[in-house]
Each structure stands twice: as structure tokens, then as C-alpha cells.
Amino acid sequence: MRTPLSQALRESLRASFSPIAAKLLSLIVDPQSDAAAVADTLRADPALAGTVLALVNSPVYGQTQRIVDLRRAVVVLGRQE
């Protein structure tokens, strides 16, 4: 059974973010989720996918080759963030 606080937080999350962003946040904090599930969720929102690819290809992460695969981007970001 969920506590009233956790239920209120979940409702606030749904009200604040798009359904894709809310699902992505829940996947990221779940230790059982894998990179494929996160990448599949990112593919559902082209703007978010583009932002993630732009971030992972920025000089901050120092990749020697351009990353175009979302699963690879998730692995790189997950390892460093």
C-alpha cells in the first residue's frame, strides 16, 4: 500500500512532466531497468532523444567518435552521471 505522501508525489510528477518524461524518470531511478528500456522510452520523444544525443556528443564527455545510437548514449551517460 502506498503512503499518501508517495501517492501525492507521483501525482505531482504526472502533472509536472510529459508522460514520456515521467516514464523516463521512473526508469532511471529503478535499479532493475536496463539501457534498452531507457533508450526505447527516449525514442518515443524525438526532442528528448535529440537533446540526449547532443549532450552525449558534447565535448564534456570526450567521445572520440560521434554517438548516434540511443542505447549507447544511455550507457555512456549512465556510467558518467
BAFI-3210 file (N, C-alpha, C; in Angstrom, 3 decimals, decimal comma, padded with zeros to 6 digits):
// residues 81
n [1|2|3|4|5|6|7|8|9|10|11|12|13|14|15|16|17|18|19|20|21|22|23|24|25|26|27|28|29|30|31|32|33|34|35|36|37|38|39|40|41|42|43|44|45|46|47|48|49|50|51|52|53|54|55|56|57|58|59|60|61|62|63|64|65|66|67|68|69|70|71|72|73|74|75|76|77|78|79|80|81]
n.u [000,837|000,535|001,855|000,201|001,860|003,726|001,962|000,941|003,279|003,733|001,483|002,017|004,331|003,286|001,663|003,494|005,345|005,726|004,109|006,080|008,473|007,929|007,772|010,371|011,846|010,973|012,046|014,781|015,378|014,860|016,504|016,400|015,882|016,989|019,424|018,305|015,534|015,373|016,402|014,453|012,265|013,183|013,231|010,582|010,081|011,074|012,323|013,448|015,146|016,908|018,068|019,424|021,268|022,704|023,815|025,445|027,272|028,636|031,576|032,134|031,906|033,873|033,974|035,444|034,381|031,441|028,337|025,447|023,543|020,931|020,892|023,593|024,264|022,806|024,160|026,720|026,117|024,917|026,990|028,653|027,156]
n.v [-001,180|002,183|005,136|008,187|010,389|009,422|008,820|011,368|012,575|011,087|011,826|014,537|014,409|013,349|015,485|017,513|016,777|015,560|012,548|010,825|011,827|011,455|008,657|008,071|009,156|007,444|005,040|005,579|005,819|003,293|000,474|-001,945|-001,523|-001,469|-000,383|-000,619|-000,362|002,286|003,600|002,910|004,283|006,908|007,106|007,508|010,185|012,537|015,081|014,950|012,777|013,857|015,848|014,325|012,969|015,162|016,057|013,871|013,860|016,162|018,145|017,758|015,084|013,829|011,922|009,914|009,210|010,064|009,576|007,918|006,127|005,570|003,749|003,309|005,917|006,138|004,298|005,478|007,946|007,003|005,732|007,813|009,760]
n.w [000,000|-000,855|000,618|001,601|001,025|-000,907|-002,938|-003,505|-004,425|-006,765|-008,265|-008,539|-010,089|-012,475|-013,209|-013,636|-015,614|-019,010|-020,253|-021,282|-020,182|-017,455|-017,375|-018,139|-015,993|-013,947|-014,860|-014,776|-012,051|-011,192|-010,166|-011,483|-014,156|-017,596|-020,086|-022,613|-022,226|-021,343|-023,595|-025,499|-024,460|-024,706|-027,496|-028,074|-027,796|-029,859|-029,493|-026,924|-027,315|-029,206|-027,644|-025,707|-027,350|-028,338|-025,956|-025,127|-027,170|-026,790|-026,031|-023,349|-022,581|-024,011|-026,149|-028,664|-031,092|-032,930|-031,368|-032,285|-031,648|-029,455|-027,322|-026,794|-026,074|-023,702|-022,129|-021,961|-020,723|-018,407|-017,120|-016,490|-015,209]
ca.u [000,000|001,301|001,540|-000,362|002,927|004,255|000,910|000,917|004,468|003,511|000,518|002,724|005,210|002,455|001,151|004,590|006,120|005,019|004,090|007,370|009,453|007,603|008,178|011,830|012,312|010,738|013,010|016,134|015,569|014,634|017,765|016,175|015,722|018,220|019,659|017,381|014,230|015,525|016,547|013,135|011,451|013,695|012,825|009,187|010,059|012,214|013,029|014,245|016,204|017,893|018,776|020,344|022,363|023,531|024,559|026,490|028,278|029,287|032,980|032,214|032,043|035,117|033,876|036,304|033,515|030,083|027,377|024,138|022,649|020,440|021,289|024,984|024,238|022,319|025,240|027,772|025,626|024,663|028,262|029,318|026,260]
ca.v [000,000|003,423|006,153|009,385|011,241|008,881|008,969|012,781|012,831|010,504|012,675|015,768|014,063|013,241|016,808|018,406|016,316|014,812|011,115|010,212|012,257|010,783|007,255|008,065|009,359|006,239|004,028|005,944|005,557|001,868|-000,245|-003,130|-001,183|-001,582|000,674|-000,793|000,200|003,739|004,033|002,792|005,388|008,132|007,112|007,944|011,651|012,956|016,238|014,454|011,941|014,772|016,506|013,346|012,752|016,379|016,076|012,846|014,202|017,420|017,960|017,416|013,640|013,429|010,745|010,039|009,060|010,567|008,559|008,115|005,121|005,986|002,783|003,628|007,194|005,865|003,615|006,452|008,896|006,267|005,413|009,027|010,667]
ca.w [000,000|-000,944|001,609|000,965|000,512|-002,165|-003,940|-003,871|-005,224|-008,085|-008,966|-008,874|-011,193|-013,683|-013,557|-013,981|-016,762|-020,050|-019,917|-021,620|-019,181|-016,192|-017,507|-018,162|-014,614|-013,157|-015,303|-014,351|-010,619|-010,935|-010,356|-012,311|-015,569|-018,370|-021,061|-023,741|-021,850|-021,311|-024,988|-026,139|-023,953|-025,327|-028,907|-028,174|-027,801|-030,685|-028,922|-025,806|-027,896|-029,787|-026,545|-025,116|-028,297|-028,348|-024,691|-025,090|-028,173|-026,436|-025,614|-021,922|-022,403|-024,644|-027,008|-029,843|-032,263|-032,733|-030,948|-032,914|-031,096|-028,137|-026,284|-026,465|-025,361|-022,346|-021,400|-021,681|-019,716|-017,157|-016,493|-016,038|-014,485]
c.u [000,881|000,870|000,949|000,706|003,459|003,223|000,822|002,119|004,316|002,526|001,158|003,667|004,430|001,940|002,257|005,293|005,222|005,013|005,426|008,417|009,190|008,020|009,700|012,401|012,113|011,690|014,413|016,372|015,361|015,935|017,615|016,052|017,063|018,294|018,688|016,014|014,284|015,635|015,214|012,203|011,892|013,273|011,399|009,053|011,272|012,993|013,935|015,399|017,302|018,713|019,804|021,524|023,281|024,391|025,714|027,592|028,974|030,720|033,132|032,482|033,224|035,062|034,719|035,507|032,128|029,145|026,028|023,103|022,224|020,841|022,728|025,065|023,803|023,423|026,333|027,317|025,404|025,921|028,888|028,426|025,533]
c.v [001,242|004,397|007,366|010,309|010,723|008,986|010,421|013,144|012,273|011,344|013,994|015,547|014,003|014,600|017,734|018,045|015,636|013,338|010,417|010,574|011,586|009,317|007,141|008,238|008,114|005,118|004,318|005,629|004,091|001,096|-001,479|-002,810|-001,274|-000,481|000,574|-000,179|001,723|004,280|003,964|003,916|006,705|008,235|007,612|009,460|012,152|014,138|015,810|013,589|012,815|015,479|015,567|013,105|013,975|016,439|015,088|013,134|015,526|017,143|017,537|015,928|013,052|012,165|010,950|009,908|009,549|009,405|008,883|007,118|005,520|005,014|003,047|004,933|006,993|005,209|004,612|007,413|008,213|005,949|006,663|009,955|009,966]
c.w [000,000|000,137|000,898|000,374|-000,822|-003,277|-004,414|-004,737|-006,638|-008,898|-009,382|-010,052|-012,497|-014,137|-014,066|-015,284|-017,783|-019,672|-020,207|-020,572|-017,839|-016,235|-017,483|-016,752|-013,767|-013,567|-014,773|-012,879|-010,251|-011,180|-011,253|-013,800|-016,288|-019,425|-022,233|-023,436|-021,834|-022,732|-025,728|-025,706|-024,578|-026,790|-029,094|-028,215|-028,584|-030,110|-027,773|-026,303|-028,498|-028,729|-025,911|-026,042|-028,376|-027,083|-024,707|-026,115|-027,892|-025,972|-024,151|-021,725|-023,150|-025,480|-028,264|-031,137|-031,916|-032,389|-031,574|-032,393|-029,686|-027,027|-025,844|-025,671|-023,913|-021,520|-021,018|-020,594|-018,375|-016,400|-015,873|-015,218|-013,381]
res [m|r|t|p|l|s|q|a|l|r|e|s|l|r|a|s|f|s|p|i|a|a|k|l|l|s|l|i|v|d|p|q|s|d|a|a|a|v|a|d|t|l|r|a|d|p|a|l|a|g|t|v|l|a|l|v|n|s|p|v|y|g|q|t|q|r|i|v|d|l|r|r|a|v|v|v|l|g|r|q|e]
***
